Amino acid sequence: MASPRMETFCCPNRDSTTAFVLGFQPRVFSALCACSAAVSLALAVLQVLPKRRGSRRLGQYPVPKPASSSRILFIISVCDVLGCAGIIMRSSVWLGVPDLISAISVPENPDVWPEVFCVGSAMWIQLFYSASFWWTFCYAIDVYLVVKRSAGISTIVLYHMITWGLAAMLCAEGVAMLYYPSISSCQNGLLHAVPHYITTYAPMLLVLLVNPVLFSRTVAAVTSLLKGRQGIYTENERRLGSEIKMRFFKIMLVFSVCWLPNLVNESLLFYLEMQADLTASNLKNVRNAALITWFIMGILNPMQGFLNTLAFHGWTGFDVDFSVRQRREVVWDSASTSGTAAGVYSSVLGSTVLYQGHVQEVKNSASNGQQHPETIGILSEGSESSTIEIPISSERRGTEEAEADEESLESPAKQ
């Protein structure tokens, strides 16, 4: 699981509430965390592997470089998988080498390896889950900006700088404040740990509070684009808008289910910490609630990896394609002032919501002289034929330019 209580546990003079929750059935709790993380890791990797059923459709058209939104979804899955790997490693050591963990509680212990492992594994887990929070926030920003025609593939570099920079900086700052002046002699009391808890929960609260607002604005912007072409809102467009709302709802539902227990548990533990006697009989219900939410966290925190892939792509199946295929890339016209680019996006990650601004249709028109509108490619969840294109009121000049080139080639021959 991912909780700042794990870093607090590495201090020999840890607070009483941290000792209370981590001292209750530690082996059962470690086994529960390891099993949940292993299942989530295996299923998440299975989800993102390319599937054979999609390869035939991919081969019909040239596949462009993935949109920034597609890359962000893949990076979120990678962060979740690495976080699960850290939980598996830590829980396995706690189960297999219990003496190593008990040595952390010994003050002035000359052996530093128990504390090094405790701090290292806790920082690994916090770093990647914190990065996952920041990438989820950037995803909400990206889909909104792309629909607003204000972002593109180049913004992925900026997202990398923001997410990894903030995740590393906040993780290092929080841990430095927690273990001051040293790991073996952390400050007593709760106040010195407050900066660490803030740096851990700040990105989580940012996603919970800001992402729904950005997603709702994105849906409103897509609705405006759907209505903008002919000024009408048909049943198909209404259905498409509902699918987009449902996708965003699934993403926020998974995030809320996996991480709201952390906020509830932390509130209960802080309440217990402020009491004079933690073992008082009138606090029995609060202690039980804290232990219940603590075990729920051990199950749901690691499961975010798999549940996120379901929210992003739907169930992609077991038919994994391990063959390596050479796929052609569409040449992007970076000098085009109209902002049109090629591609109907069909990512190897499966089905996901992709908003790629200024995308043209790849298929040729059946009738001569027919002009293709610019589109926003949206892959909704479900089958292989779930690619839906939203036409926007602007015309493609590619057909006209091709006809002009043909006329210029024919004119010398006639002369």
Helices and strands as residue ranges (DSSP letters): H 4-9, H 16-22, H 26-48, H 52-58, H 68-96, H 98-102, G 103-105, H 113-147, H 155-178, G 183-185, G 191-193, H 194-228, H 235-273, G 281-283, H 284-313, E 356-359, E 373-379, E 387-395, H 398-414
